[in-house]
Amino acid sequence: MKKIFALLLIFLITSTVTAQMKLGKEHSKLNISCQTCHTCEVPTKNDPCLVVCPREKMVTIYQKPEETPELIVIDQLKDRYGPVYFSHRLHAQMSEMSGGCGGCHHFNTTGPILNCNSCHETSRKRNDVSVPDLKGAYHRQCMDCHREWSHSTACNSCHLPIKEVKGTEKEQIAQRLKGRAHPVVLEPVKILYRTESDKGKLVTFYHDDHTKKFNLDCISCHKQESCSSCHDVNKKSSDSKTKVSDASKSKLSFEVQHKNCISCHKDDNCTRCHSDKELMPFDHQRSTGWTLKTYHAKLTCQNCHGSKIPFAKIDKNCISCHKDWDNETFNHAVTGLKLDELHSELGCDDCHADNNYAIKPACDNCHDDLSYPKDLPGKLIRK
């Protein structure tokens, strides 16, 4: 008995150590709160302060952009220049496209957002040179994006020389940013891609279909995108509803060019998108053979096909979704036909043989000389 107990104890200890060592892929990007595994506020490599048995399936703390401050003043390194006034909320509203909050707050731990100087020393002379000093950390976060869209990283694009600081800048900028939100992104209705594919030289992408009909989030396609896609000062803005992209000149690989589409269209034939002529937008009847009428036309794709992308194909038979329909649970008026008192007492299969609602209802179960739609079992309440 003692041997069994000893073996069990060894197994438990080994499992606990293994759980702490096996962090999984891309540990820093896991959707968990750091406090789940670390007991201190600022864990380091030398002192990670791990809890005994961490769990990796907890919900991390997340703050919505509208809950964040509009303006943050960065004024810890004032020498030749005055403080930097950072429009935090405007940046946060588009952060999901470039990695989320973790893009800047990459090692934040429990709850409250930590200041950068919690990890980055103000002095350039430091013991651990693998961690940038505070000035280097600030500039690393900002300069790449600003270099891409303005093609310049002049100091005065963010900084005001110290001799020009009047002391009222914060109030003026705060007033200017008050209540502001990121401008609405002008979305094209469709994009035409010219290609060299032997399956068809033209790909017609209906942006409206994906965002308004299929209700896809922007980050479904635009994840990890550069800000310069919209903010490049050398790029001419266009209000055109149709954009044309010459993909034939692209040097990107097949995988890269198709990465945003392949997750939904992996089982589709190439000719589903490629053609030698411009394709029509998505139409439920044309694409599936089933016309959406009255009540169904008001539903979102997710109502019937689920929220998982790509959408699941479903049986066209109504009973596959509406398993519990009967004259008590179903309000027939939603179809545009309100049944009269006599017919409202009948069972669904009295008019719809075998509960098949895709075909015209029959009257001959009860009537010899009546037919639908010439003779209605009630009153039409919608055209």
N, C-alpha and C positions, 0 to 999 in steps of 0.2 A: 504494500500500500504506500509506503514511504517513497519507493522508487517511482511509482506512478505520479505521486504528488510532485516529486522533484522534476520529472520530465515535463509535467504540465507547467510548472513555474518557469523552466527554461524556455519553453515554447512561447509563453506570454511575453517574457522579456525580449526574446528575439523578434517577435512580431512587432513590439513597440518600437524597437530600434530601427527595424526595417521600414516601418511607417514613417519615421522621422527622416530617414535617409532617402526614401523614394519620393521625390518631390513632383515627379511627373514632368511632361514636356512644357517648355515655356513657362516656368514657374511664376515669373513676375507678372504674367498676363492672366493667371487664373482668376476666375470670378469669385474671389473669397476675400473676407476681411483679414488683414494681416494679424489682427488681434486673436484670430483663431489659433495661430501657431506661435506667436511671439508675445511674451508677457511685458516687455518694456516698450517704451514709446519709439525709440530709435535703435532698432537692432543693427548690429554690424557683423562683418564676417568673423571677427575675433570673438565677439560676444553676441551671438544670435538670440540668446535668452529664450530658447524654445520651451514650449509647454511639454508635459510628459507624453501626451499622445495627441498630436494635432489631427483635426478633421478637415478635409478639403471640400466639403459640400455645404458651406455656409454662405449666406448672402452678404456681399460686400456693401459698404456704405456708399450711396450715390446721391449727389446733389444736382438738382435740375438747374439748367442755365439761368432761369428766371429767379432762382433762389440765391444766386451768387452776387457779389458786389459789382456795381456798375463800373467803379473806378478803383484802381489800386495804385498807390504812390510808392514807387521804388526809389528810396532816398538814402540808402545805407552807404553808398559809395560816392558821395559828393566831393569833388575836388575841383576839376576844371569845368565841370558841367553841373547844372542843376538836376533835380530829380526827374525821373521818367514817369509820365502819367499813362498808365496802361489801361486801355478800355477792355477790362476783363470779360464783362458779360457779352459784348459783341463777339469776342473770340470764342467764348464758351458755347455760344449758340451753334457754331459750325464745327465744334471740336470732334463730334462723332465721326466726321468724314476723315479725320487724320489721327485716329487712335484713341479718341476720348480724352477724359481728364488725365489719364495716365501718360499722355504724351508729354505733359509738363510736370505733373506731380508723380513722377515715375516710381519713387520709393516711399510714397506716403503710407502711413501705418493706420492706426486706429482712428475713427471719428474725425476730430477737427483737422483741417488742412494745416500741415506744418509749414513754417517759413522755410525758405530756401537755405537760410544760414543755419538751420538745424543740422544739415549735412555738409554744407559748403562753407569753408573758412573764409573770412574776409581778407586774410593775408595770403599773398601769393607764395610766401615762404611757408611751406607746410610739410608735415611729415609724410602724409600719404599723397603722393603726386598723381595717383591713379584717379583720384576724385578732384574734379576741377575746382579752382577757387571760386568764390562767389561771383566775381566779375566775369570770369570765363563761363560759368554756368548760365548767367543771365544772357550773355551774348550768343551762346550756343543755341538757346531756345528761340531766339528771335531772328538772328541774322540770315539763316538759310531761307526762310520764307520771304523776308523782305528783299533779299538779293534776287530771288526768282521773279518777283512781280515788279520791283522798281529798278532792278539792275544796278542798284547802288546801295552801298552801306555807309554813306557819309554819316558821321557822328551826329550832325545837327538834324538828321531826319527824325531822330527820337529825343535828342538832348538839346537843351537850351544852354548856351555858354553862361557860366556862373555870373558874369558881369551884367547879363541881360535879364537875370531873374528879378522880378518885381515883387514876388510874394503873393500875387493874386491869381496866379495861373491855375492853381488847384480848383478854386471856386468857379472860375470861368469854364474850365473843362468839365467839371462836375455838372454845371448847369447845361452845357451843350449835350452831355451824354444822358441826361435825365430822361428816362422813359424811352430811350432809343432802342431799337431792335435791329437785327441784321436785315437788310433790305430783302424783299421777296425775290427769290431767284427766278429769273425769266426762263421758263421751260419751253423747249421747242415742242411742237406737236409731233414732228417726225424728223428723223435723220436718215439721209440717203448715203450709203457707203458704196463707193466704187471699188471693186476688187478685181483680181486677176483669176478668180476661181473658175474652173471649167464647168462648175455646176450652175454658174450664173454670175454675170459681172456686176450685178446690183443687189444690195441688201437694203430692204426698207424696214427701218426700225421705228415703230410708232411709240414715241415716248409717252403720249397721253394714255395709251392702252395700259402701259405698265404701272403708271402712277395713279390713274383715276379709275380704271376698270379693275385692275388686278390689285390695287392698293399696296404696291410695294413701297417700302421706305427708301429714302435716298441712299442710305448706306448699304442697301442690298447690292448696288452697283458701284457707288462712288466711295467705297471704303478705301482709306489710305491714299486719298487723292491730294494732290498739291493745291495749295491756295491759289497758285498762279493760274490755274485753269480759268478762274474768273477775274483775278486781280492784276494780271500782267498789264502794265501800262502801255506796252507796245501792241497789245492785242486789240483789234477793233471790235467793239461791241456790236451786236446785231439783234434787232427786234424781229427778225424774220421767223415765221412759224416753221419754216423748213430749213434745216442745215444740211450742207453737203460736205462729206468727208472723203478724201481720196485715200482710202486704205491701201490701194494698190502700190503706193509709194512708201508704205510703212516697212521698216526693217524689223519689226517685231515678229517673234515666232508665232506659229499657229496657236499654240497654247495660250500665249499672252493675249493675242487678239480676241480669243474666244472665252477667256476666263470668266467674264461676267455673264455670259449666256449659257455656257455648257451645263451649269448645275440644273437648269430647268429644261434644257433642250438636248440632253445627252442621248435620249432615245429617238430623237427626231432625225429624219432624213435631211441631208444638206439642202435639198430643194425646198424645204419648209421656209427657209430664209433667203436662199440664193435664187435669183431669177434674172432674166435678161430684160425684165420690165418692172416697173414700180408695182408693188403688191398692195392689196387693199388692207384696211385696218381690220382688227379682229371683229368678227360678227358671230354670235353664238349659234345662229341657225346655219350659217355657211360653213363654220368650222366643225360643228358637232352634229348637225342634222336635227337639232331640237330648238325650235323657236321659243324664246322666253316671252311670256305674255303676262299681262295684268300683274298679279302679285309677285311672281318670280322676277320680273324685270326690275323691281325695286330692291332686290336683295343684292348683297355683295357676293363676290365669288366665294369668299370664306364661309358664308352661311351654308353653302351646299358642299363645297369641296375641302373644307378644313383650312387651317392657317399654315400648314406645312407647305413649303415650296420645294419642288413643283407641286401644283395642285393634284389631288388624287382624282382619278376618273371614277365616275359613279354610274350605277345602273340607271337607265332612263325610266324604269318603272317607278312611278310615284311611291308605291308601297315600300320600296327599298329604304326611303327616308321617313315616310309617314306611316309607320307600322301600326299605330294605334288609332287610326281614323275610324270614326263611326258617326252616326247622326247626332250624337251628343257632344263629341269632342271637337268636331270640325265645324267652323263657321262658314257655311257655303257662300255667304255674301262677299267674301274676299275674292271670289272668282268673277264678281260682277253680276251674278245672278242670285237674287234672294228667293229661296224656295217658298212656295205658298204653304199654308198650314197643312194641307194634305200630304204633300211630298216631303215636308220636313220631318215627318214621322217614319219615313221609309229608310231602309238600310242602304248604304252606299252601293252595294252590288245589285240592288234592284234596278238601277239605271246603268251602272258601270259594270258590265259583265266581267267577272274574274278580277274585280278591282283594278281594271286597266283603265287609267284615266287619260291615257294618251290617245285613245280613239273616241269617236263620237258616241255619246250616250244613246242607249236604245230605249224605245218606249213600248216595244211589242211584248214585253213581259206582262204588261197589264192592259195595253190598249191595242185594238186591231186597226184603228183608223187614224192614229196620231203618230207624228214623227218629229224628231228634233233636227234643226232649230225652228221649223215651221210652227210647231206648237211648243210653247215654253212651259216648264213646270213652276213658274214663278214670275218675278218681275226683274227686268234688266235695270240695274242701278248705276251702271258705268258703261260708257261707250267702248 
